[in-house]
């Protein structure tokens, strides 16, 4: 299954060893995201280090392992879908438009996120962790 992965799922995988990390590391899924997510994740480094009680070396190793399972969609592919995504997300949360544009840019089965703002749009299927957990168990 090909899914766009939102930043909140990657942060969750960095914070705790649980279903989110297991799903990301599973061969059952191909994950895709934007280049800016990498930059955004770096802003959470200190938060993750403190909250997950890990040192920088442990963080870098885990971060690398997780990011090896995620393909970055080139910005040029996303840009051509950004206006449509902004129009859809404008009254919901405009900051989420790039993730939606990423979903429009490549073939996929939806976006994996726990961000409830995505539930308010009807153009791309939204997957929650509990649904992917069920999918993985089957």
Beta strands, then each sheet from edge to edge (+ up, - down):
strand 1: 2-5
strand 2: 30-34
strand 3: 70-73
strand 4: 111-112
strand 5: 126-127
sheet 1: 3+ 2+ 1+ 4+ 5+
end
